[in-house]
């Protein structure tokens, strides 16, 4: 079943549960932090942007996970011998004081700490992303100034309940935004131009259960000269009302049913840098995935654990729109990840 939310509604009822599980094509449910009842120590809020082209990409995160804040900057180089650097300063017990906006449509998300800052300013149809970190690579700083425009009319919005009272996840993924800007890494300048650079927003608010695993894949680019992208994922919560799987073509969303990540295995463990495949129950998303680099990290201090494998590479295959049009996708740069959290 794929239940669509088609009008503006309060996200949460008086018990802190979702009023209407399902998906939407716009940010229709209204999030009110004051209605959260599942425990503010369990509340997770984040803004995550990935922006890149065929040569390089950057990922920026501001997260307030109640007892722990996480601010992150990543730089990935895809040219030649691939490499990546991620620096993620942590904050203790922010407990909502980061004041992330209750909507993705407007407002400022910003944070600063010793030797760094990040700022996401959403206004007038633009998303202006700026960031700085003193010691990022070999003692050299990184400076980022990117503007995202051309936000498509439709995006992926999903309201997912957990099987625990007061627990939920409210999420929007906005694909296929055009990017223009400059990333300066030490003495090197890396430019982004809107004809070849794209951005995606992962905007999340929710009260999570302690132990969960998710799978997420995303790509934005062109299919025969037309803006095309997708969001795929699963792994946590009660998704009986809807999945988060969507195609995006010329600004419109096309709803998919179930998609499975087929990650190769070796000696009983995922072999992330071998080729993957993706299959769907309705035959509308069939992809091969050739990895370039794995942005992997694992923090395990027993009570708190985050094991992340975000693999960047190229997708090739077929995607079928709602009207039956079959798109042939060739070497579209994107990522797919598996993340296990105890948080």
Residue pairs with C-beta under 8 A, 6 or more apart in sequence:
1 240
1 241
1 242
2 22
2 23
2 241
2 242
2 243
2 255
2 257
3 20
3 21
3 22
3 23
3 241
3 242
4 22
4 23
4 24
4 25
4 242
4 255
5 20
5 22
5 23
5 24
5 28
5 29
5 157
5 159
6 24
6 28
7 28
8 28
8 29
8 30
9 19
9 20
9 28
9 29
9 30
10 19
10 29
10 30
10 32
10 35
11 18
11 19
11 29
11 30
11 31
11 32
11 35
11 159
11 168
11 170
12 18
12 19
12 31
12 32
12 35
12 36
12 37
12 168
13 19
13 35
14 35
15 37
15 165
15 166
16 35
16 36
16 37
16 38
16 165
16 166
16 168
16 207
17 37
17 161
17 165
17 166
17 168
18 159
18 160
18 161
18 168
18 170
19 29
20 29
20 159
21 159
21 160
21 161
21 238
21 240
21 241
21 242
22 158
22 159
22 241
22 242
23 156
23 157
23 158
23 159
23 241
23 242
23 243
23 244
23 246
23 255
24 157
24 158
24 159
25 154
25 155
25 156
25 157
25 253
26 154
26 155
26 157
27 103
27 104
27 105
27 155
27 157
27 172
28 157
29 157
29 159
29 170
30 102
30 103
31 102
31 103
31 170
31 205
32 102
33 43
33 96
33 102
33 205
36 43
36 166
36 207
37 165
37 166
38 164
38 165
38 166
38 167
38 168
38 207
39 166
39 207
40 66
40 95
40 96
41 66
41 67
41 95
42 66
42 167
42 207
42 208
42 209
43 65
43 66
43 96
43 205
43 206
43 207
44 63
44 64
44 65
44 66
44 204
44 205
44 206
44 207
44 208
44 343
45 63
45 64
45 65
45 96
45 98
45 100
45 204
45 205
45 206
46 61
46 62
46 63
46 64
46 65
46 70
46 100
46 202
46 203
46 204
47 61
47 62
47 63
47 100
47 104
47 109
47 120
47 201
47 202
47 203
48 59
48 60
48 61
48 63
48 201
48 202
48 203
48 204
49 59
49 60
49 61
49 120
49 127
49 129
49 148
49 199
49 200
49 201
49 202
50 57
50 58
50 59
50 199
50 200
50 202
50 218
50 335
51 57
51 58
51 59
51 60
51 129
51 146
51 148
51 179
51 181
51 192
51 197
51 198
51 199
51 200
52 58
52 76
52 179
52 192
52 197
52 198
52 199
52 333
53 179
53 192
53 193
53 196
53 197
53 198
53 333
54 78
54 196
54 333
55 77
55 78
55 79
55 190
56 75
56 76
56 77
56 78
56 79
56 183
56 190
57 74
57 75
57 76
57 78
57 312
58 73
58 74
58 75
58 76
58 144
58 146
58 183
59 72
59 73
59 74
59 76
59 86
59 295
60 72
60 73
60 74
60 118
60 120
60 129
60 131
60 144
61 70
61 71
61 72
61 88
61 118
62 71
62 98
62 100
62 109
62 110
62 111
62 118
62 120
63 69
63 70
63 71
63 72
64 94
64 95
64 96
64 97
64 98
64 100
65 94
65 343
66 93
66 94
66 95
66 96
67 92
67 93
67 95
68 90
68 91
68 92
68 93
68 94
68 304
68 343
69 90
69 91
69 92
69 94
69 98
69 111
70 88
70 89
70 90
70 91
71 88
71 89
71 90
71 91
71 111
71 113
71 116
71 118
72 86
72 87
72 88
72 89
73 86
73 87
73 88
73 116
73 118
73 131
73 133
73 136
73 142
73 144
74 84
74 85
74 86
74 87
74 295
75 84
75 85
75 136
75 137
75 142
75 183
75 185
76 82
76 83
76 84
76 293
76 295
76 312
77 83
77 84
78 292
78 293
78 312
78 333
82 292
82 293
82 312
83 293
84 293
84 295
85 136
85 137
86 295
86 297
87 116
87 133
87 136
88 297
89 113
89 114
89 116
91 111
91 113
98 109
98 111
100 109
100 205
101 107
101 108
101 109
101 122
102 205
104 122
104 172
104 174
104 201
104 203
105 122
106 122
106 123
107 122
108 119
108 120
108 121
108 122
109 118
109 119
109 120
110 117
110 118
110 119
110 120
110 121
111 117
111 118
111 119
112 118
115 133
115 134
115 135
116 131
116 132
116 133
116 134
117 130
117 131
117 132
118 130
118 131
119 128
119 129
119 130
119 131
120 127
120 128
120 129
121 127
121 128
121 129
121 130
122 128
125 149
125 151
126 147
126 148
126 149
127 147
127 148
127 149
127 151
127 177
127 199
127 201
128 146
128 147
128 148
129 144
129 145
129 146
129 147
129 148
129 181
130 144
130 145
130 146
131 142
131 143
131 144
132 141
132 142
132 143
132 144
133 141
133 142
134 141
135 141
136 142
136 185
137 185
137 186
138 186
140 185
140 186
140 187
141 186
142 183
142 184
142 185
142 186
143 182
143 183
143 184
144 181
144 182
144 183
144 184
145 181
145 182
145 183
146 179
146 180
146 181
146 182
146 183
146 192
146 199
147 179
147 180
147 181
148 177
148 178
148 179
148 199
149 177
149 178
149 180
149 194
150 176
150 177
150 178
150 194
151 174
151 177
152 174
152 175
152 176
152 177
152 227
152 248
152 251
152 252
153 251
153 252
154 248
154 251
154 252
154 253
155 172
155 173
155 174
155 175
155 248
155 253
156 171
156 172
156 173
156 174
156 175
156 231
156 244
156 246
156 253
157 171
157 172
158 169
158 170
158 171
158 242
158 243
158 244
159 168
159 169
159 170
159 241
160 168
160 169
160 170
160 171
160 206
160 236
160 237
160 238
160 239
160 244
161 167
161 168
161 237
161 238
162 168
162 169
162 207
162 208
162 209
162 236
162 237
162 238
163 238
164 209
166 207
167 206
167 207
167 208
167 209
168 206
168 207
168 237
169 204
169 205
169 206
169 208
169 236
169 237
170 204
170 205
170 206
171 202
171 203
171 204
171 205
171 206
171 244
172 201
172 202
172 203
173 200
173 201
173 202
173 203
173 218
173 231
173 244
173 246
174 200
174 201
174 203
175 198
175 200
175 218
175 219
175 220
175 229
175 230
175 231
175 248
176 198
176 200
176 220
176 221
176 227
176 228
176 229
176 248
176 251
177 198
177 199
177 200
177 201
177 220
178 194
178 197
178 198
178 199
179 192
179 194
179 197
179 198
179 199
180 192
180 193
180 194
180 197
181 191
181 192
182 189
182 190
182 191
182 192
183 189
183 190
183 191
183 192
184 190
198 220
198 221
198 229
199 220
200 218
200 220
200 229
202 216
202 218
208 236
208 341
208 343
209 236
210 342
210 343
211 341
211 342
212 235
212 236
212 237
212 340
212 341
213 235
213 236
213 338
213 339
213 340
213 341
214 233
214 234
214 235
214 236
214 338
214 339
215 232
215 233
215 234
215 235
215 261
215 336
215 337
215 338
216 231
216 232
216 233
216 336
216 337
216 339
217 230
217 231
217 232
217 233
217 259
217 261
217 278
217 334
217 335
217 336
217 337
218 229
218 230
218 231
218 232
218 334
218 335
218 336
219 229
219 230
219 315
219 332
219 333
219 334
219 335
220 227
220 228
220 229
220 248
220 334
221 227
221 228
221 229
221 332
221 333
221 334
222 228
223 249
223 319
223 327
223 328
223 329
223 332
224 327
226 249
226 250
227 248
227 249
227 250
227 251
228 247
228 248
228 249
228 319
228 327
228 329
228 332
229 247
229 248
229 334
230 245
230 246
230 247
230 248
230 285
230 319
230 334
231 244
231 245
231 246
231 248
232 244
232 245
232 256
232 259
232 261
232 278
232 285
232 336
233 243
233 244
233 245
233 259
234 243
234 244
234 245
234 258
234 259
243 256
243 257
243 258
243 259
245 255
245 256
245 257
245 258
245 259
245 280
245 285
246 253
246 254
246 255
246 256
247 253
247 254
247 256
247 284
247 285
247 319
247 321
248 254
249 321
249 327
254 321
254 322
255 322
256 280
256 282
256 284
256 285
257 280
257 281
257 282
257 284
258 280
258 281
258 282
259 278
259 279
259 280
259 285
260 278
260 279
260 280
260 281
261 276
261 278
261 336
261 338
262 276
262 277
262 278
262 279
263 270
263 271
263 272
263 276
263 338
264 270
264 271
264 274
264 275
264 276
265 271
266 274
270 309
270 338
272 291
272 294
272 296
272 309
272 311
273 291
273 294
273 311
274 291
275 288
275 289
275 290
275 291
276 288
276 289
276 291
276 311
276 336
277 287
277 288
277 289
278 285
278 286
278 287
278 288
278 289
278 315
278 317
278 336
279 285
279 286
280 286
283 320
284 319
284 320
285 317
285 318
285 319
285 320
286 317
286 318
287 315
287 316
287 317
287 318
287 319
287 329
288 315
288 316
288 317
289 311
289 313
289 314
289 315
289 336
290 313
290 314
290 316
291 311
291 312
291 313
292 312
292 313
292 314
293 311
293 312
293 313
294 309
294 310
294 311
294 312
295 308
295 309
295 310
295 311
295 312
296 308
296 309
296 310
297 306
297 308
298 305
298 306
298 307
298 308
299 305
299 306
299 307
300 306
300 307
303 342
304 342
304 343
305 340
305 341
305 342
305 343
306 339
306 340
306 341
306 342
306 343
307 339
307 340
307 341
308 337
308 338
308 339
309 337
309 338
309 339
310 335
310 336
310 337
310 339
311 335
311 336
311 337
312 333
312 334
312 335
313 333
313 334
313 335
313 336
314 331
314 332
314 333
314 334
315 329
315 331
315 332
315 333
315 334
316 329
316 330
316 331
316 332
317 328
317 329
318 326
318 327
318 328
318 329
319 326
319 327
319 329
320 326
320 327
321 327
